[in-house]
Amino acid sequence: MTSLDWIIVAAYMAGSLWIGFSLARRASSSLSEFFLSGRNLPWWLAGTSMVATTFSADTPLYVTGLVRGHGIYENWQWWALLLSGMLAVFVFARYWRRAGVMTDVELIELRYGGRPAAVLRGFKAIYFAFFIHTIIKAQVILAMVKILDVAVGWGKWEVIAVASIVTIAYALASGYWGVVWTDFFQIIVAMAGAVLLAAYAVDAAGGLSALPARIADMGRPEALSFLPPAGPDFWSPAVVAFAGYLGLVWWSRYSVDGGGVIVQRMASCRTEKEALAATFFFNVAHYAVRTWPWILAALASLVLYPSVVDHEKVYAVMMMDLLPAGARGLMLASLLAAFMSTLSSYLNLSSAYFVNDFYKRFIRPDASERHHVLVARLSMLGLSVITGIVTYQVESIVGVFKFLLAFGSGTGLVMLLRWFWWRINAWTEIAAIAVSMGLSFLAYLVQPFAAWSYSEKLVLIIAGSALAALAATYLTRPVPAERLREFWDLVRPPAFGWRPIAGRDGGNGLFGRDIAHWVLGTALVLGATLGPGLLLLGRALEGGLSLVAALAAALLLARSVARRGWV
């Protein structure tokens, strides 16, 4: 790192602090301003914040680990989540905006009511704020540990302290306002860095046209495959995992109906139509726009660093080895931008869970808005300390990601059914969470289950949790009809699962339209994701067909929207 590189990094940090502190007064006026920007965000800003939040410093390292360890096909781990992403666009965005909640956890009492719902809301607030989000933030910080270890030789504690200070400072000062506006600035820097490194890496590996042949000559043709290699009886471990991603993971995750950070951004939009537009923009950018700079850099790294064992760290090694002075500083700034956008988002949302769904709900419901904003800031500091301690114990980004997929995989069915079936109650969720947690620890810590494949663990967790949830549903009383009617009148989910409550109301067939839009939107984004990569790697016919399919889906979607509308 030269003086020029450090000047660029310092300028980026100063810019982020300036944006954050310039919004501090506005954020301090109320919890709604601190956590939702007063529900007044335009779709493009909320959508850009979704993109920035889900692009962290760990993301390119994670993708590099997937491609180097297995091949392009292993990216179906996250490509498969497009199915739930598009479901959030065309079904759940409007439901969340109509619900008017501050967090997704707040929906629990709105949907169920009663003491079990209150207990569940408080538990999930603590569960997400102190456990799930701590793991996610640790995964994000671990990426910066690997990057700054290569760039400047810092150890874990130095990175945990230094890399987090600026993020914590502006997140404390400006709340959600600072998060979304710095996200807008940060995603531009982050994408510029990703494209820059991909260009230098591919050039150093001999150019794009020579890259596939060089990888094949190394004896790694599977690294170029978009689909998993089959075994002698077809069902190789890679094929089984692929089937698990497409058949199980996308609908069984706890965030299948949007998830915390996405729901927060939906809720902060001005209207439900803008919430839908923001989520659609996010899915297009998340999959179709930013996939290939990371994958191309990872493929080039196979040629440049064939013997490096820590696949995730290679991305940072390429940054230091291949980029000239100035570009190296821009690249480090881009990774800091990706890191800071995600960390600030999860700090803000973790604090929202603690304050809105636990402290304000159960401890000090009558305290002033100023008091609750102060508690929000103090909770951010406390959660940051806990995250730092956990980060020191974590070693693998890919391992953490797969554990989170499995750990939260038992509750997704309940998250879906609570919108579509009146009979679901708080005990349904409680049973699903308890059994999912128990089976997850069993699958990862107890033999012989710990030796099972990832797909086998998923089946165990999902099946066991679903059976427990259904049993709890039928063994407990339903939610009172008055509460259900209030919820249905507010959110207006499809009437087919709410007949005892909705009667003949609402049977307008709009859910069929939404499902058609979901299918078309998924085809559009999937074709736009795979097509460019196939073309870049010399597979012109397949790439062309993928783009034609994307275009056809786009035209059909546009026609349907013109005739029947988005909402």
Residue pairs with C-beta under 8 A, 6 or more apart in sequence:
1 151
1 152
1 328
1 329
1 332
2 325
2 326
2 328
2 329
4 325
4 326
4 329
5 325
5 326
5 328
5 329
5 332
6 329
7 329
8 326
8 329
8 330
8 332
8 333
9 329
9 332
9 333
9 336
11 333
12 189
12 333
12 336
12 337
13 166
13 336
15 185
16 166
16 170
16 182
16 185
16 186
16 337
16 340
17 166
17 169
17 170
19 170
19 174
19 178
19 181
19 182
19 185
20 169
20 170
20 171
20 173
20 174
20 178
20 182
21 169
21 170
21 173
21 174
21 178
22 174
23 173
23 174
23 175
23 177
23 178
23 181
24 173
24 174
24 178
26 33
26 174
26 177
27 33
27 34
27 173
27 174
27 175
27 176
27 177
27 178
27 373
28 34
28 175
28 370
28 373
29 369
30 38
30 369
30 373
31 102
31 355
31 356
31 360
31 369
31 372
31 373
31 376
32 38
32 39
32 102
33 175
33 176
33 177
34 175
34 176
34 177
34 373
34 376
35 102
35 103
35 175
35 176
35 264
35 348
35 349
35 351
35 352
35 356
35 376
36 102
36 176
36 264
36 267
36 268
37 176
37 177
37 180
37 268
39 267
39 268
39 269
39 270
40 268
40 270
41 49
41 180
41 265
41 268
41 269
41 270
41 274
41 278
42 269
42 270
42 274
43 269
43 274
43 275
43 277
43 278
43 281
44 278
44 281
45 180
45 181
45 184
46 180
46 265
46 266
46 268
46 269
46 274
46 275
46 278
47 265
47 277
47 278
47 279
47 280
47 281
47 282
47 285
48 180
48 183
48 184
48 187
48 281
48 285
49 179
49 180
49 183
49 184
49 265
49 341
49 345
50 261
50 262
50 265
50 278
50 279
50 281
50 282
50 286
51 183
51 187
51 281
51 282
51 285
51 286
51 290
52 183
52 184
52 186
52 187
52 190
52 337
52 338
52 341
52 342
52 345
53 183
53 261
53 265
53 341
53 342
53 345
53 346
54 261
54 282
54 286
54 342
55 187
55 190
55 191
55 286
55 290
55 338
55 341
55 342
56 140
56 143
56 338
56 339
56 341
56 342
56 343
57 140
57 143
57 144
57 147
57 335
57 336
57 338
57 339
57 342
58 139
58 140
58 142
58 143
58 339
58 397
59 143
59 294
59 338
60 194
60 294
60 297
60 315
60 335
60 338
61 143
61 146
61 147
61 312
61 313
61 315
61 316
61 397
62 143
62 312
62 397
62 398
62 401
63 75
63 294
63 295
63 298
64 294
64 297
64 298
64 301
64 311
64 312
64 314
64 315
65 311
65 312
65 397
65 398
66 74
66 75
66 77
66 298
66 398
67 74
67 75
67 223
67 295
67 298
67 299
67 302
68 223
68 298
68 301
68 302
68 311
68 314
69 311
69 398
70 222
70 223
70 238
71 220
71 222
71 223
71 224
71 225
71 228
72 223
72 224
72 225
72 226
72 295
72 299
72 533
73 222
73 225
73 226
73 227
73 228
73 229
73 238
73 242
74 228
74 238
75 291
75 295
76 228
76 242
76 245
76 246
77 245
77 249
77 401
77 402
77 405
79 245
79 287
79 291
79 526
79 529
80 245
80 246
80 249
80 250
81 249
81 250
81 253
82 250
82 283
82 287
82 522
82 525
82 526
82 529
83 246
83 250
83 251
83 522
84 250
84 251
84 253
84 255
84 256
84 257
85 279
85 282
85 283
85 286
85 287
86 283
86 518
86 521
86 522
86 525
87 256
87 257
87 518
88 257
88 258
88 259
88 262
88 279
89 276
89 279
89 280
89 283
89 517
89 518
89 521
90 276
90 514
90 515
90 517
90 518
90 521
91 419
91 511
91 514
91 515
91 518
92 257
92 258
92 266
92 419
93 258
93 266
93 272
93 275
93 276
93 278
93 279
94 272
94 275
94 276
94 567
95 257
95 419
95 491
95 492
95 493
96 104
96 107
96 257
96 258
96 263
96 266
96 267
96 275
97 266
97 267
97 269
97 271
97 272
97 275
98 272
98 490
98 491
98 492
99 107
99 110
99 267
99 490
99 491
100 267
100 490
101 107
101 110
101 263
101 267
102 264
102 267
102 352
102 356
103 125
103 260
103 263
103 264
103 267
103 349
103 352
103 353
103 356
103 357
104 257
104 258
104 259
104 260
104 263
104 264
105 121
105 124
105 125
105 128
105 353
105 357
106 121
106 356
106 357
108 117
108 120
108 121
108 124
108 426
108 429
109 117
109 118
109 121
110 487
110 490
111 117
111 418
111 479
111 487
112 120
112 425
112 426
112 479
112 483
113 479
113 480
113 483
114 426
114 479
114 480
114 483
116 425
116 426
116 427
116 430
117 426
118 361
118 362
119 426
120 426
120 429
120 430
121 357
121 361
122 357
122 358
122 361
122 362
123 433
124 353
124 357
124 433
125 353
125 354
125 356
125 357
125 358
125 361
126 353
126 354
126 358
127 433
128 260
128 350
128 353
129 350
129 351
129 353
129 354
129 358
129 379
129 383
130 350
130 383
130 386
132 404
132 407
132 408
133 260
133 346
133 349
133 350
133 353
133 383
134 350
134 383
134 386
134 387
134 390
135 390
135 400
135 403
135 404
136 346
136 404
137 343
137 346
137 347
137 350
137 387
137 391
138 387
138 390
138 391
138 394
138 400
139 394
139 397
139 400
139 401
139 404
140 339
140 342
140 343
140 346
141 159
141 160
141 163
141 164
141 339
141 343
141 387
141 388
141 391
142 391
142 394
142 395
142 397
142 400
143 312
143 335
143 339
143 397
144 159
144 163
144 335
144 336
144 339
145 154
145 156
145 159
145 160
145 391
146 310
146 312
146 313
146 316
146 397
147 315
147 316
147 319
147 332
147 335
148 154
148 158
148 159
148 163
149 155
149 159
149 313
149 316
150 313
150 316
150 317
150 319
150 320
151 316
151 319
151 320
151 332
154 162
156 391
156 392
157 392
160 388
160 391
160 392
161 388
163 336
163 339
164 343
164 384
164 388
166 340
167 339
167 340
167 343
167 344
167 347
168 347
168 380
168 381
168 384
170 178
170 182
170 344
171 178
171 179
171 343
171 344
171 347
171 348
171 380
172 377
172 380
172 381
175 348
175 373
175 376
176 264
176 268
176 348
178 344
179 341
179 344
179 345
179 348
180 265
180 268
182 340
182 341
182 344
183 341
183 344
183 345
185 337
186 337
186 338
186 340
186 341
187 337
187 341
189 330
189 333
189 334
189 337
190 334
190 335
190 337
190 338
190 341
191 289
191 290
191 293
191 334
192 330
192 334
193 330
193 331
193 333
193 334
193 335
193 337
194 290
194 293
194 294
194 297
194 334
195 293
196 323
196 327
196 330
196 331
196 334
197 293
197 297
197 315
197 318
197 319
197 322
197 323
197 331
198 292
198 293
198 294
198 296
198 297
198 300
200 318
200 322
200 323
200 327
201 296
201 297
201 300
201 301
201 304
201 318
201 322
202 208
202 211
202 296
202 297
202 299
202 300
204 300
204 304
204 322
205 211
205 214
205 299
205 300
205 303
205 304
206 214
206 303
208 296
208 536
209 538
211 296
211 299
211 300
211 303
211 537
212 224
212 537
212 538
214 303
215 221
215 223
215 224
215 299
215 302
215 303
216 224
218 302
218 303
218 306
220 302
222 229
223 299
223 302
224 299
224 537
226 530
226 533
226 534
227 242
228 236
228 238
228 239
228 241
228 242
229 236
229 238
229 239
230 236
230 239
231 237
231 239
237 453
240 453
240 455
241 453
241 454
241 455
243 455
244 454
244 455
244 458
244 459
248 409
248 455
248 458
248 459
248 462
249 405
249 409
249 458
250 256
251 412
251 413
251 416
252 409
252 410
252 411
252 412
252 413
252 458
252 462
253 259
253 405
253 408
253 409
253 412
254 408
254 409
254 411
254 412
254 415
255 262
255 408
255 412
255 415
256 412
256 415
256 416
257 415
257 416
257 419
258 266
258 279
260 349
260 353
261 345
261 346
261 349
262 279
262 282
264 348
264 349
264 352
265 278
265 279
266 275
266 278
266 279
267 275
269 275
269 278
272 567
273 566
273 567
276 566
276 567
277 566
280 521
283 521
283 525
284 524
284 525
284 528
287 525
287 526
287 528
287 529
288 525
288 528
288 529
288 532
291 529
291 533
292 532
292 533
292 536
295 533
296 536
297 315
297 318
298 314
298 315
300 318
301 308
301 314
301 315
301 318
304 318
304 321
304 322
305 314
305 317
305 318
308 314
308 317
312 396
312 397
312 398
319 328
319 331
319 332
319 335
320 328
323 331
347 380
347 383
347 384
348 380
350 379
350 380
350 383
351 376
351 377
351 379
351 380
351 383
352 376
354 376
354 379
354 383
355 372
355 375
355 376
355 379
359 372
359 375
359 379
360 367
360 372
364 371
364 372
364 375
394 400
402 454
403 444
405 458
406 440
406 443
406 444
406 454
406 457
406 458
406 461
407 436
407 437
407 440
408 436
409 436
409 458
409 461
409 462
409 465
410 432
410 433
410 435
410 436
410 437
410 439
410 440
410 461
410 462
410 464
410 465
410 466
411 429
411 432
411 433
411 436
411 465
412 462
413 432
413 462
413 465
413 466
413 469
414 424
414 428
414 429
414 432
414 469
417 424
417 428
417 497
418 424
418 428
418 429
419 491
419 493
420 493
420 494
420 496
420 497
421 497
421 498
422 478
422 479
422 484
422 488
422 497
422 498
422 500
422 501
423 473
423 478
424 473
425 473
425 476
425 477
425 478
425 479
426 479
427 472
427 473
427 475
427 476
428 469
428 470
428 472
428 473
428 476
429 469
430 472
431 465
431 468
431 469
431 471
431 472
432 465
432 466
432 468
432 469
432 472
434 468
435 464
435 465
435 468
435 469
436 461
436 464
436 465
439 460
439 461
439 464
439 465
440 461
442 449
442 460
443 449
443 450
443 452
443 457
443 460
443 461
444 450
444 457
449 457
449 460
452 460
478 484
481 500
481 501
484 498
484 501
485 501
488 498
488 501
488 502
488 506
492 506
494 506
494 510
494 511
495 502
495 504
495 505
495 506
495 507
496 507
496 511
498 506
513 560
513 564
516 560
517 557
517 560
517 561
520 553
520 554
520 556
520 557
520 560
521 553
521 557
523 549
523 550
523 552
523 553
524 550
524 553
524 554
524 557
525 550
526 546
526 550
527 546
527 547
527 548
527 549
527 550
527 551
527 553
528 546
528 547
528 550
530 543
530 546
531 543
531 544
531 545
531 546
531 547
531 550
532 543
532 547
533 543
534 540
534 542
534 543
534 546
535 543
535 544
535 547
536 543
